Amino acid sequence: MRIGELAAATGASPRALRHYEQAGLIASERAANGYRAYDAGTAVRVRNIRRLLAAGLTLDDVQVFLPCLDGDVTAAPASARGIRVARDRLAVLDARIAAQTAIRDRLATALRDAGDGTP
């Protein structure tokens, strides 16, 4: 399957697919005309990569999950390293949420103190 077909099958852009390939998450063969050619199983891997990215992991984090990207990620047993990466990422997200909440609260207080009437 060519890169455009893989993009259509997975919802990933061709640019993202090239980035995943550069990161070592997917691989392709080069056809005689120089086009990338992916096997059909790559679509499952790309969908799983996108699922992990949507959950807040980075491409570096996704590297840990390479052994289980070709199947059902939700059914695969988690490794200790995978759990550690997920917990670390969750801590980062929690810290970002706390920081954003504090900024929001300060802004709401400033507006209230300015007499805007906004709660």
N, C-alpha and C positions, 0 to 999 in steps of 0.2 A: 504494500500500500504506500502511496506517495504522501508527502507531507501535508498536502491540501486535504487528502482523504482522511488522514489521521486527525487533522484539525477538525474537520466536519464531524467525525465520529466521536470526538471527545469534548468538543467545546473549547479546546485550547487553541491559541493562535499559533500560526507557524513560527513566529518569533519565540513564543514560550517553549515550543517543542525543541527548537534549536538550542535554547538556553538549558533545558533539561538534559539534552544530549551533551552539551559542553560540561555540565555538572556531573556527568557520568551516570545519570539516572535512567536513561534510555540509550539504545544503540540503533544504528542503521547501517545498511550496506549501501554502497554506491552502485547505481545501475551504470550501464555502458555510456549513457548520455550524461552522467554526472549527478543525476537526481538522487536524492535520498530515497531508500526503499526500506520500509518498516514491516516486520511480520505482524500478523493479525493480533497476536497476543500483546503487542505494545499498547493497544488501545486500553486494555484492562489496567496495565501499569500506569498509564497516563491518568486515567480516571481516579485511580487510587492516590497518585501524587497530588492531584487537584483536591481530592477530599482531605488529605492531610494538610495541605496549604490552607484550605478554607477553615480548618480547625485551629489555625493559628501557628502552625509549625513553619519553620523556614526550610529552604532547600537543604541547608546543612543538616537540619534536624531530620529531614526525610531520608538522608543517607543511612541512618540507623535502621530504617525499616525496609531496606532493599530486599532482604530475604523473603519478605511476605508481600511485596507489591504486585506480584503476578496472580494473586488470588483474592479472596474476600478478606480485606484488611480487618473488618470488624470481627471475623470469626477466628483469625489467626491468634495463637497464644502470644502474649506480650513478653518480650525479653526484659530482663532486669535493666539493661541499658536503655531500651525503648521507654520503659516506665520512668526512668530517671530523666530522660529528655523531655517527655511529656510533662512531668512535674515541674521541671525547670522552666519550661515554656509557660506553663500555667502561672507560675510565680511572677514571671515577667509581665504577663497580661494583667494579673491582679494589681501589680504595682502601677502599671500604666492607668488602669481604671481608677485606682485610688488617687493618683495625681490629677487626672482629669476631673474627678468629682470635687476635689479640693479647689481647683481653679473655678469650676462652675459655681461652687458655693460662695467663693470670694466675689465673683462677678455679681451674683444675685444679691449679696449683701450690699455691695457698692451701689447697685441700682436702687435698692430699697432705701438706703441711707440718703440717696440723692433725691428722694421723693418721687420716684418714677411710679411707685405704686405696684410694681411687679413683685410678687412674692419671692 
